[in-house]
Amino acid sequence: MALITAPDGTSYAVVVLIGQTSASIPERKAFMQSISSAVAAFHKPVVRSTANR
């Protein structure tokens, strides 16, 4: 489980469950990293107003 927070403050909760597999640990880590990259690609930055600062 991971909580990923973008620079604009948007947070995403991410859980990766990998069942029984013959993939090596480095392959599993690469797969989990690809999920993080997909979340980053999905993110649309939120422009917040600076009028109230």
Secondary structure as the mmCIF struct_conf table of DSSP 4:
data_model
#
loop_
_struct_conf.conf_type_id
_struct_conf.id
_struct_conf.beg_label_comp_id
_struct_conf.beg_label_asym_id
_struct_conf.beg_label_seq_id
_struct_conf.end_label_comp_id
_struct_conf.end_label_asym_id
_struct_conf.end_label_seq_id
STRN STRN1 ALA A 2 THR A 5
TURN_TY1_P TURN_TY1_P1 PRO A 7 ASP A 8
BEND BEND1 GLY A 9 GLY A 9
STRN STRN2 SER A 11 VAL A 14
BEND BEND2 GLN A 20 GLN A 20
HELX_RH_AL_P HELX_RH_AL_P1 ILE A 25 PHE A 42
HELX_LH_PP_P HELX_LH_PP_P1 PRO A 45 SER A 49
TURN_TY1_P TURN_TY1_P2 ALA A 51 ASN A 52
#
